[in-house]
Amino acid sequence: MQKVVNKSDLIANLTSQCDGLEEQVVEDAAQKLFDLMAQTLCRDGRIEVRGFGSFCLHYRDARTARNPKTGKKVEVKATAIPHFKPGKALREQVNKFDKA
């Protein structure tokens, strides 16, 4: 079993399971999906896929940090971090999987 699956692997696997669809069509659809997800998160939206999970943003406030090498104080800007929370069905499926 493959340990790392990248975007082109996902597209190739999906193309092989969709009889009659060209790889370029599947690739375009996947890219549109990723773009829509990113746009939704950029507008502070939330994405929910029942049984799979949800995507949202977590926020970190601005703060003063310290550079461990020099000890100098550094101002860190507030940031938004994309966050994925797996759904119940995905958690159950992963936990049933025999990792042997």
Backbone as CSV, one residue per row, in Angstrom:
resi,resn,N_x,N_y,N_z,CA_x,CA_y,CA_z,C_x,C_y,C_z
1,MET,0.842,-1.189,0.000,0.000,0.000,0.000,0.886,1.251,0.000
2,GLN,0.468,2.229,-0.733,1.221,3.463,-0.869,1.052,4.324,0.380
3,LYS,2.169,4.792,0.966,2.119,5.579,2.202,1.797,7.048,1.936
4,VAL,2.276,7.593,0.828,2.029,8.993,0.495,1.287,9.042,-0.837
5,VAL,0.171,9.740,-0.841,-0.599,9.917,-2.075,-0.661,11.410,-2.348
6,ASN,-0.108,11.829,-3.489,-0.134,13.251,-3.829,-1.300,13.545,-4.775
7,LYS,-1.399,14.787,-5.178,-2.530,15.227,-6.006,-2.604,14.441,-7.319
8,SER,-1.483,14.237,-7.990,-1.517,13.514,-9.265,-1.898,12.046,-9.058
9,ASP,-1.506,11.455,-7.920,-1.931,10.086,-7.612,-3.443,10.025,-7.409
10,LEU,-3.996,11.004,-6.682,-5.443,11.049,-6.474,-6.180,11.143,-7.804
11,ILE,-5.694,12.000,-8.686,-6.333,12.197,-9.990,-6.252,10.915,-10.816
12,ALA,-5.100,10.265,-10.813,-4.932,9.017,-11.571,-5.851,7.927,-11.023
13,ASN,-5.935,7.809,-9.693,-6.813,6.803,-9.084,-8.280,7.075,-9.399
14,LEU,-8.673,8.326,-9.315,-10.052,8.698,-9.599,-10.388,8.466,-11.071
15,THR,-9.466,8.793,-11.970,-9.668,8.585,-13.402,-9.867,7.105,-13.704
16,SER,-9.083,6.248,-13.049,-9.200,4.804,-13.308,-10.537,4.245,-12.812
17,GLN,-11.155,4.899,-11.821,-12.433,4.433,-11.291,-13.637,5.057,-11.985
18,CYS,-13.407,6.076,-12.795,-14.500,6.749,-13.518,-14.412,6.377,-14.986
19,ASP,-15.108,5.336,-15.370,-15.086,4.861,-16.754,-15.560,5.954,-17.699
20,GLY,-14.798,6.184,-18.744,-15.207,7.115,-19.782,-14.782,8.558,-19.558
21,LEU,-14.233,8.895,-18.400,-13.783,10.271,-18.166,-12.296,10.381,-18.459
22,GLU,-11.943,11.437,-19.169,-10.534,11.668,-19.462,-9.835,12.227,-18.230
23,GLU,-8.542,11.972,-18.138,-7.768,12.425,-16.982,-7.791,13.947,-16.866
24,GLN,-7.782,14.655,-17.980,-7.786,16.124,-17.945,-9.082,16.657,-17.333
25,VAL,-10.205,16.002,-17.633,-11.494,16.403,-17.069,-11.491,16.202,-15.553
26,VAL,-10.979,15.068,-15.099,-10.904,14.779,-13.664,-9.958,15.765,-12.983
27,GLU,-8.831,16.051,-13.627,-7.866,17.005,-13.064,-8.475,18.396,-12.930
28,ASP,-9.206,18.845,-13.957,-9.861,20.157,-13.909,-10.904,20.212,-12.790
29,ALA,-11.677,19.139,-12.647,-12.700,19.086,-11.602,-12.057,19.117,-10.213
30,ALA,-10.980,18.369,-10.036,-10.284,18.349,-8.743,-9.718,19.734,-8.427
31,GLN,-9.127,20.382,-9.419,-8.562,21.716,-9.193,-9.654,22.724,-8.837
32,LYS,-10.795,22.643,-9.514,-11.930,23.525,-9.195,-12.394,23.295,-7.753
33,LEU,-12.463,22.029,-7.343,-12.871,21.703,-5.983,-11.903,22.308,-4.967
34,PHE,-10.599,22.140,-5.195,-9.600,22.701,-4.278,-9.677,24.226,-4.247
35,ASP,-9.875,24.837,-5.406,-9.993,26.303,-5.474,-11.217,26.798,-4.703
36,LEU,-12.359,26.120,-4.871,-13.578,26.505,-4.152,-13.409,26.360,-2.639
37,MET,-12.736,25.309,-2.229,-12.489,25.112,-0.799,-11.617,26.239,-0.242
38,ALA,-10.566,26.583,-0.967,-9.670,27.658,-0.523,-10.414,28.994,-0.480
39,GLN,-11.234,29.275,-1.492,-11.994,30.525,-1.520,-12.970,30.603,-0.352
40,THR,-13.614,29.492,-0.035,-14.556,29.466,1.091,-13.831,29.767,2.394
41,LEU,-12.682,29.152,2.599,-11.913,29.412,3.817,-11.402,30.856,3.852
42,CYS,-11.023,31.395,2.709,-10.545,32.788,2.650,-11.639,33.772,3.047
43,ARG,-12.892,33.411,2.786,-14.020,34.266,3.155,-14.545,33.918,4.549
44,ASP,-13.713,33.246,5.342,-14.035,32.868,6.715,-15.212,31.903,6.775
45,GLY,-15.338,31.082,5.746,-16.405,30.094,5.709,-15.966,28.779,6.333
46,ARG,-16.870,27.842,6.333,-16.630,26.513,6.891,-17.077,25.494,5.853
47,ILE,-16.339,24.420,5.715,-16.661,23.370,4.753,-16.968,22.107,5.539
48,GLU,-18.134,21.530,5.312,-18.524,20.298,5.993,-18.848,19.226,4.956
49,VAL,-18.195,18.095,5.066,-18.471,16.944,4.217,-18.886,15.826,5.159
50,ARG,-20.179,15.545,5.205,-20.722,14.564,6.146,-20.016,13.220,6.000
51,GLY,-19.628,12.653,7.104,-18.947,11.367,7.110,-17.451,11.476,6.870
52,PHE,-16.983,12.598,6.358,-15.551,12.770,6.092,-14.927,13.715,7.106
53,GLY,-15.457,14.938,7.191,-14.916,15.890,8.152,-15.254,17.316,7.777
54,SER,-14.674,18.247,8.528,-14.928,19.665,8.265,-13.628,20.446,8.282
55,PHE,-13.634,21.516,7.512,-12.498,22.427,7.426,-12.952,23.794,7.929
56,CYS,-12.133,24.437,8.737,-12.426,25.781,9.207,-11.100,26.474,9.506
57,LEU,-11.164,27.689,9.966,-9.958,28.432,10.326,-9.864,28.557,11.836
58,HIS,-8.681,28.379,12.356,-8.384,28.693,13.748,-7.512,29.940,13.740
59,TYR,-7.720,30.802,14.701,-7.020,32.085,14.717,-6.015,32.152,15.856
60,ARG,-4.866,32.703,15.549,-3.843,32.965,16.557,-3.681,34.469,16.668
61,ASP,-3.772,34.966,17.876,-3.626,36.405,18.117,-2.182,36.842,17.916
62,ALA,-2.028,38.144,17.680,-0.681,38.711,17.595,-0.031,38.571,18.971
63,ARG,1.276,38.399,18.980,1.965,38.215,20.260,3.420,38.624,20.128
64,THR,4.055,38.712,21.266,5.486,38.975,21.305,6.178,37.657,21.599
65,ALA,7.089,37.258,20.738,7.829,36.011,20.911,9.301,36.346,21.125
66,ARG,10.086,35.312,21.342,11.509,35.502,21.558,12.271,34.610,20.594
67,ASN,13.260,35.201,19.932,14.130,34.430,19.059,15.034,33.585,19.956
68,PRO,14.940,32.244,19.873,15.720,31.405,20.785,17.234,31.513,20.575
69,LYS,17.645,31.891,19.383,19.082,31.984,19.102,19.692,33.246,19.700
70,THR,18.985,34.378,19.532,19.543,35.660,19.989,18.924,36.151,21.291
71,GLY,17.747,35.640,21.614,17.054,36.107,22.809,16.295,37.406,22.590
72,LYS,16.371,37.954,21.382,15.713,39.224,21.065,14.199,39.022,20.929
73,LYS,13.425,40.004,21.410,11.966,39.934,21.288,11.556,40.248,19.855
74,VAL,10.538,39.504,19.371,10.057,39.640,18.001,8.538,39.719,18.038
75,GLU,7.960,40.650,17.261,6.501,40.764,17.162,6.008,39.780,16.095
76,VAL,5.032,38.957,16.468,4.446,37.988,15.545,3.030,38.447,15.242
77,LYS,2.714,38.559,13.953,1.390,39.022,13.533,0.321,37.958,13.806
78,ALA,-0.924,38.403,13.884,-2.058,37.484,14.010,-2.165,36.680,12.719
79,THR,-2.522,35.412,12.850,-2.638,34.554,11.675,-3.890,33.689,11.758
80,ALA,-4.321,33.225,10.588,-5.416,32.263,10.490,-4.812,30.953,9.990
81,ILE,-5.118,29.857,10.686,-4.558,28.555,10.358,-5.686,27.631,9.902
82,PRO,-5.596,27.047,8.682,-6.611,26.079,8.261,-6.578,24.867,9.183
83,HIS,-7.754,24.358,9.533,-7.868,23.239,10.467,-8.851,22.212,9.909
84,PHE,-8.486,20.933,10.006,-9.358,19.844,9.574,-9.762,19.029,10.790
85,LYS,-11.045,18.753,10.909,-11.558,17.906,11.984,-12.248,16.714,11.323
86,PRO,-11.720,15.504,11.519,-12.322,14.339,10.866,-13.712,14.049,11.410
87,GLY,-14.584,13.541,10.536,-15.932,13.158,10.925,-15.937,11.790,11.594
88,LYS,-17.038,11.468,12.217,-17.160,10.214,12.960,-16.926,8.995,12.065
89,ALA,-17.527,8.982,10.883,-17.395,7.835,9.985,-15.936,7.645,9.556
90,LEU,-15.225,8.728,9.276,-13.818,8.634,8.889,-12.980,8.117,10.055
91,ARG,-13.223,8.626,11.255,-12.484,8.155,12.438,-12.700,6.668,12.655
92,GLU,-13.953,6.222,12.543,-14.268,4.808,12.738,-13.605,3.942,11.667
93,GLN,-13.628,4.400,10.420,-13.026,3.644,9.329,-11.519,3.524,9.524
94,VAL,-10.871,4.604,9.918,-9.426,4.592,10.137,-9.071,3.692,11.317
95,ASN,-9.858,3.733,12.368,-9.572,2.913,13.540,-9.835,1.428,13.319
96,LYS,-10.717,1.082,12.359,-10.969,-0.320,12.026,-9.841,-0.899,11.187
97,PHE,-9.151,-0.037,10.472,-8.102,-0.475,9.538,-6.996,-1.179,10.303
98,ASP,-6.635,-2.381,9.870,-5.572,-3.149,10.506,-4.229,-2.615,10.012
99,LYS,-3.434,-2.074,10.902,-2.167,-1.455,10.528,-1.010,-2.431,10.443
100,ALA,-1.299,-3.709,10.487,-0.247,-4.732,10.445,0.367,-4.859,9.082
